[in-house]
Amino acid sequence: MNALNARIETLAALGDRLKEFGQTPETQAVIRRAAAENGWFLPDEIIRAVEILRCEMLDASKLERWAASCPRNPHPKTVLIVMAGNIPLVGFFDLLCVVAGGHACRIKPSGKDSVLMTHVVDLLREIDPTLPIGVWDGVTAPDAVIATGSDNANRYFRTMFAGVPALLRGSRHSVAVLSGKETPADLAALEEDLFAYSGLGCRNVSLLFLPRGTMPALRCTATNPKYRRNYLQTRALLRMRQVEFIDLGGAVMREERSFPTALSELHYTLYDSLQEVVSWLGDHDGELQCVVSALPVHPRCVPFGRAQHPGLTDYADDIDTMRFLAGI
């Protein structure tokens, strides 16, 4: 068995280990600790995130097809991953790419998601104790860096890792483009794109394009008490400023062709022609993570309900992570 096949088998074995996540006393304890570490992580959403990773990224046949098409670097390097912590295990795909690429991996988990990431890394080490994965000591210079954070953090990363090959990611947003012909099932799926993980992911939709004369019947499905408090505060501020909005019973939606800054606030904008939307998306492509739509308006379109189900080829910021790793 060659090295690539061995690592793919290790990743697939991790998927098998995660099948019972949330069903055993050990993993239930991990969930409790992760939720205590980060109050935005609800137990059911932690389980949901693990299940999506298992099905979309750790399936053996999917891994084999994906890895076979990826470029590889014949000279393994040590790659540092500085991870975000806005949603559960959001940094895992970078870890998967580094492992599948044959490199040594050093991770700097987010303080908001260290419990889950440590659990997954420990499982990988149990499956293959020789796998070169470790926590970064904060001193040793890596050969390359993958770092994800805010735009301000991105600027810091550029300074800190100057001269080192780096894939740096800042803030991105996602939008939905509706045709006005959506079914109740489509809208229910869109609610997942809007409110999964309390809307904290860059793949969560925060701006909707609606055909003029239409208004979808949406409801807020976010259940985190922290999100609820944010909504009440945002609603009170809008009322005080006498700004018009639509109350979704847990979130507010108002007309604005921009990305909202308040967590519990969504924006919508009306369009007269689809070309108008296509042009806007093209002009703002560098700000977009994905576009939820049944219409062919953008290269990174995903169906309703699939925004938070990224697969192995859904590279963040539309930058092919495996191609980056092959070139370091």
C-alpha positions in Angstrom: 0.0 0.0 0.0 1.4 3.4 -1.0 1.5 6.4 1.4 -1.5 8.1 -0.3 -3.7 5.0 0.0 -2.6 4.6 3.7 -3.6 8.1 4.6 -7.0 7.8 2.7 -7.7 4.6 4.6 -6.9 6.5 7.9 -9.3 9.3 7.0 -12.0 6.8 6.0 -11.4 4.9 9.3 -12.0 8.2 11.2 -15.3 8.4 9.4 -16.2 5.0 10.7 -15.1 5.9 14.2 -17.5 8.9 14.1 -20.6 6.9 13.2 -21.5 6.6 16.8 -20.6 10.2 17.8 -23.2 11.4 20.3 -24.5 7.9 21.0 -21.8 6.8 23.5 -21.0 8.1 27.0 -17.5 9.1 25.9 -18.7 11.2 22.9 -21.6 12.6 24.9 -19.0 13.9 27.4 -17.0 15.5 24.5 -20.2 17.2 23.4 -20.9 18.6 26.9 -17.3 19.9 27.2 -17.4 21.5 23.7 -20.7 23.2 24.5 -19.3 24.5 27.8 -16.3 25.8 26.0 -18.4 27.7 23.4 -21.9 28.8 24.3 -22.7 29.1 20.6 -22.3 25.4 20.1 -25.5 23.6 20.8 -25.3 19.8 21.3 -27.6 18.9 18.4 -25.6 21.2 16.1 -22.3 19.7 17.2 -23.7 16.2 16.3 -25.0 17.7 13.0 -21.6 19.1 12.1 -19.8 15.8 12.8 -22.4 13.9 10.7 -21.9 16.2 7.7 -18.2 15.8 7.9 -18.5 12.1 8.1 -20.8 11.8 5.1 -19.4 14.5 2.9 -15.7 14.3 3.6 -14.8 11.0 5.2 -16.6 8.6 3.0 -14.1 6.2 1.5 -15.3 6.3 -2.1 -15.6 10.1 -2.1 -12.1 10.4 -0.6 -10.6 8.0 -3.2 -12.1 9.8 -6.2 -11.1 13.2 -4.8 -7.6 12.3 -3.9 -7.0 10.7 -7.3 -7.7 14.0 -9.0 -5.6 16.2 -6.7 -2.1 17.4 -7.5 0.6 16.2 -5.0 3.9 17.5 -3.8 6.5 14.8 -3.8 8.5 16.6 -1.0 6.5 16.6 2.2 6.5 19.8 4.2 5.4 20.9 7.7 2.2 22.9 7.4 0.7 25.0 10.1 -3.1 25.4 10.3 -4.4 28.4 12.2 -8.1 27.4 12.7 -11.2 29.5 13.1 -13.8 28.5 15.7 -17.1 30.1 14.6 -18.8 26.8 13.9 -18.0 23.2 15.1 -14.9 21.7 13.5 -14.8 24.4 10.8 -11.0 23.9 10.6 -11.2 20.2 9.9 -11.1 20.3 6.1 -7.8 22.0 6.1 -6.4 19.3 8.4 -7.9 16.7 6.0 -6.2 18.3 3.0 -2.8 18.5 4.7 -3.0 14.8 5.8 -4.2 13.7 2.3 -1.5 15.7 0.7 1.2 13.7 2.5 2.5 16.6 4.7 3.2 16.9 8.4 0.6 19.0 10.2 0.8 21.4 13.1 -2.4 22.9 14.3 -3.4 25.9 16.3 -7.0 25.2 17.3 -9.3 28.1 18.1 -9.9 28.5 21.8 -13.6 28.3 20.8 -13.3 24.9 19.3 -10.4 23.1 20.9 -12.4 20.3 22.5 -13.8 18.9 19.3 -10.6 19.4 17.3 -8.6 17.6 20.0 -11.0 14.8 20.0 -10.7 14.3 16.3 -6.9 14.6 16.3 -6.7 12.0 19.1 -8.8 9.6 17.1 -6.5 10.0 14.1 -3.5 9.3 16.2 -5.2 6.2 17.6 -5.9 4.9 14.1 -2.3 5.7 12.9 0.2 6.6 15.6 2.8 7.4 13.0 0.7 10.2 11.4 2.7 13.4 11.8 0.0 15.6 13.5 0.7 17.8 16.5 -0.2 21.1 18.1 2.0 24.0 17.1 4.4 25.1 19.9 4.0 28.8 18.8 7.8 29.0 18.1 8.9 26.6 15.4 8.7 28.1 11.9 6.5 26.0 9.5 7.2 25.5 5.8 3.8 26.8 4.9 0.7 28.2 6.6 -3.1 28.0 6.2 -4.8 30.5 8.4 -8.5 31.6 8.7 -9.9 34.5 10.6 -11.4 38.0 10.3 -10.0 40.6 7.9 -8.1 42.1 10.8 -6.6 38.7 11.7 -5.7 38.2 8.1 -3.6 41.4 8.1 -1.9 40.1 11.3 -1.2 36.8 9.6 0.4 38.5 6.6 2.9 40.2 9.0 3.5 37.2 11.3 4.2 34.8 8.4 5.8 37.1 5.9 8.1 35.1 3.7 6.3 31.8 4.3 4.0 30.3 1.6 0.6 31.1 3.0 -3.1 30.6 2.2 -4.8 33.3 4.2 -8.6 33.6 4.4 -10.6 36.6 5.7 -14.3 37.4 5.9 -16.7 36.0 3.3 -20.5 36.0 3.0 -23.1 33.9 1.3 -26.3 35.0 -0.6 -29.5 33.3 -1.9 -31.1 34.2 -5.2 -34.8 33.3 -5.4 -37.0 33.0 -8.5 -40.3 33.5 -6.7 -41.4 30.0 -7.6 -39.9 28.3 -4.6 -41.9 25.5 -2.9 -42.5 25.3 0.8 -39.9 22.6 0.9 -37.4 25.0 -0.8 -38.1 27.7 1.7 -37.7 25.3 4.6 -34.4 24.2 3.2 -33.4 27.9 2.8 -34.2 28.4 6.5 -31.4 25.9 7.3 -29.0 27.9 5.0 -29.9 31.0 7.0 -30.0 29.8 10.6 -27.9 26.7 11.0 -25.2 27.2 13.6 -27.0 30.5 14.5 -25.9 32.0 11.2 -22.3 32.2 12.3 -20.7 30.5 9.3 -19.4 32.2 6.2 -21.6 29.7 4.2 -24.7 30.9 6.0 -26.9 33.1 3.8 -27.3 36.7 5.1 -28.4 38.5 1.9 -31.4 37.4 -0.3 -32.1 38.5 -3.9 -35.9 38.5 -4.4 -37.8 39.2 -7.7 -39.7 42.4 -7.3 -43.2 41.8 -6.1 -42.4 38.7 -4.1 -41.7 38.1 -0.4 -41.1 34.5 0.8 -42.7 33.3 4.0 -39.7 32.6 6.2 -39.4 31.9 9.9 -36.4 32.0 12.2 -35.3 28.5 13.2 -32.3 29.5 15.3 -32.8 28.2 18.8 -29.7 29.4 20.7 -30.7 31.7 23.6 -27.7 33.8 22.8 -29.1 34.4 19.3 -32.5 35.2 20.8 -30.9 37.9 23.0 -29.1 39.3 20.0 -32.4 39.5 18.1 -34.2 41.3 20.8 -31.5 43.9 21.1 -31.3 44.4 17.3 -35.1 44.7 17.0 -35.2 47.2 19.8 -32.5 49.3 18.1 -34.2 49.3 14.8 -37.5 50.4 16.4 -35.8 53.1 18.2 -34.2 54.4 15.0 -37.6 54.0 13.2 -36.1 51.7 10.6 -38.6 49.5 8.8 -38.1 45.7 9.0 -39.8 42.4 8.8 -40.0 40.4 12.0 -39.3 36.7 11.5 -40.1 35.8 15.1 -36.4 35.4 16.1 -34.6 37.4 13.5 -35.2 40.6 11.5 -35.1 41.2 7.8 -34.8 44.6 6.1 -34.3 45.9 2.6 -30.7 46.6 1.9 -28.3 45.6 -0.8 -25.4 44.9 1.5 -24.2 42.3 3.9 -25.6 42.8 7.5 -23.3 43.4 10.4 -25.8 42.3 13.2 -25.9 38.5 13.7 -29.7 38.3 13.9 -30.3 40.6 11.0 -30.9 39.6 7.4 -30.9 41.8 4.3 -33.0 41.4 1.2 -32.9 43.3 -2.1 -35.4 43.3 -5.0 -34.4 42.7 -8.6 -36.1 43.3 -11.9 -33.9 41.1 -14.2 -31.7 38.2 -13.5 -28.8 39.8 -15.4 -28.8 42.5 -12.7 -28.2 39.9 -10.1 -25.5 38.1 -12.2 -23.7 41.4 -12.6 -23.8 42.2 -8.9 -22.5 38.7 -8.0 -19.7 39.1 -10.5 -18.7 42.5 -9.1 -18.7 41.1 -5.5 -17.3 37.7 -6.2 -14.3 38.3 -3.9 -16.7 38.7 -1.0 -18.8 35.6 -1.7 -18.4 32.1 -0.2 -21.3 30.5 -1.9 -24.6 31.3 -3.6 -27.8 29.3 -2.8 -30.1 29.2 -5.8 -31.8 26.9 -8.3 -30.9 29.5 -11.0 -27.6 29.4 -12.9 -26.4 32.7 -11.6 -22.9 31.9 -10.2 -20.2 29.2 -10.5 -20.5 28.4 -6.8 -24.2 27.8 -6.7 -25.5 25.2 -4.3 -29.1 23.9 -3.9 -31.4 25.1 -1.2 -30.5 23.5 2.2 -26.9 22.6 1.1 -25.0 25.7 2.0 -23.7 24.1 5.2 -23.0 20.7 3.5 -19.7 21.5 1.8 -18.0 18.6 0.0 -14.4 17.8 -0.8 -14.2 20.1 -3.8 -16.0 23.1 -2.1 -12.8 24.9 -1.2 -13.1 27.9 1.0 -12.8 31.3 -0.7 -12.7 29.3 -4.0 -9.0 28.6 -3.5 -8.0 25.0 -4.3 -6.2 24.0 -1.0 -4.7 20.9 -2.6 -3.2 22.9 -5.4 -1.7 25.3 -2.9 -0.2 22.4 -0.9 1.2 20.9 -4.1 3.0 24.1 -4.9 4.7 24.8 -1.5 
